[in-house]
Amino acid sequence: MGITNITLITPPSSSEAIEAALSRNPHLTSLPLPRADILAPESLSQNTGTAELLRLPEVQAVVDRDFLILPCDIVSELSGESLLESWMTQTANLIGSKSLGGGLGVWFETKGEYAVKGEETDFIVTTQLPKPIVPPPETSLRPFLSKLLYSTTTDTLRDITDEKNSFPIRRGLIRKHGRIRLLTTHRAAHIYLFPRWILDFVNRNPKLDSISEDVVGWWAKATWQDGLAAKLNFPTASDSENRDSATGGTANSSSNVEAELDLLGMSTTHTSSFPPTPPASPLNAEKPFPPVPPILAYIHPASSVHRIRRIDTPSLLLQTSLRLASLAPNSSPLSHPHPIHPTCTIAPRTTVSADSLLGPNTSVRQHAIIKNSVVSANCVVGAGARLTRCVIMDDVDVAEKCQLVGCVVGQRARLEKECKLGEGCEVQPGFVVEEGTEGRGEKFMVFEGLDEDDDGDDIGKGMDEVEEGEGEDLSLRG
C-alpha cells in the first residue's frame, strides 16, 4: 500500500540539471525514501502532450500498477495520505475484485482573496455521491468528493458557447443525473490517481493528447453517455485479466484471495446485497458493454487552510512566493525555518521586512530596503536599492539605487544603476537591463523569433465522429 516508487519524467535536455539538484541540493537530498528515479525518454520534448507521454514505451515499461500523477509546477499542503485513502475507499479495487478500479482528480478554487487576474480555469460538471452509511471522520475528504461527469477548459467552453450561442446538455445526462453542479471558477491541479488500465485506454485512442481535457474529459462522459464507452474501446475487466496472464501476474494480485475468503462477509458495517442472476439471454443477443468505472473529483474548499496552487505563469509565481514568504517559521510544511539564511551578508543601515526571504550567500549593501520580497541564493542587492513585492531568482545582481516594485527577475540577470521597474515587469534569465531604464508592465527579453503554432485541430477532428448521432441536446442560454 502507499507510494512504492517515484519517477521523475523529463526531456533529456533537463535530465542533467535535475540529477545535479537531486544529488546536491540539501532540500532534496534530505527527502524521505523512496528516492526518485529519473526517466528521460529520447522522444520526449517540452511540447509533448501529457497523454502522449503516457504512450511512450519507456513510461509503459515503468508503470506496472495503479499510479499517481503530479505536475512539476504544483504547490500543495494537502495531505497525500488523505487523498490516497479517499481514492482507495471510494474507487479502488478490493483485493481480488473482478471489476476495474476508478480514478480521482483534484480541482481547486481560483477566486477569492488570492485570485490572480487571467489565471486559467476549467469547466467541470459533477454530481454528488450517495450518502455514506457510516459518517466519515471530521478529517476525511469524503464531504468534498463528487462524481465527475464533464471536464474541459474554460477556453473550450467559450468556443462552444460562441459557436452555438448556448451550452448543449445531453438528455442522457439529465436522465441519469437529475441534480448536477456546473463549476467555472475552479482549475485542475493535475493531481490524478489512475488505475493501471488507463494506459490501455490511452493506447487505444492515439488522438488523445491531453490528460486533463481529453483523457479525463472523455472518461467522465463515458460513465453516462450511452454507447460512448464502446466507441472509445474502453478496457474491461477481462482485458485486464488477459494482460495480467500475458505478463505473468498483476500488481493487485493476491493469489485469488477472494476465492478463499468471503471479503464482503467479513465487513463489520455493511454487506452489499447482490440481485439474483438474470436468466440467460439468447446466444445471438448483443451483450451490453460493462459499466465504466467512475472518476471522482476532489473539489478543494476555498475555506481550507491547506493551500493548493499551480505555478505556471510569472504572476502566479510572484503571488504565491510572496504569500509563502509571509508564513511564520514552522507554521506550515511550506514555511521557511530561517527567513534570512544564516549565510547572508547584510550591511548596517539596511531594512529587511519580516515577510521577506533571503537565500543562501546573498549580499545586501548599505541603505538597501527589501519589503515583502523573495531574494534567492547568491544575489547582490546594491546600496540604496529598493525591492517591494518582488521575486529575484538565483545569481541576480541588482545595482545601486535600483527601484523594483512587483517584478519577477530571472536567474543570472543584471540590473544596472538606477533602473526603475514598476508593477508587472519581467526580466528574462541572463538579461542585462541597462542603466537608468524605466518601465511598467514590460517584459525584458531577447527576441529569438516565433515558432509556428500547431493548429491543434487533430484531436477535435479525430474525436468528433464519436459524438455524431448520440441523442438530442438541451441548451442553456444566458
Disulfide bonds with the S-S distance in Angstrom:
none
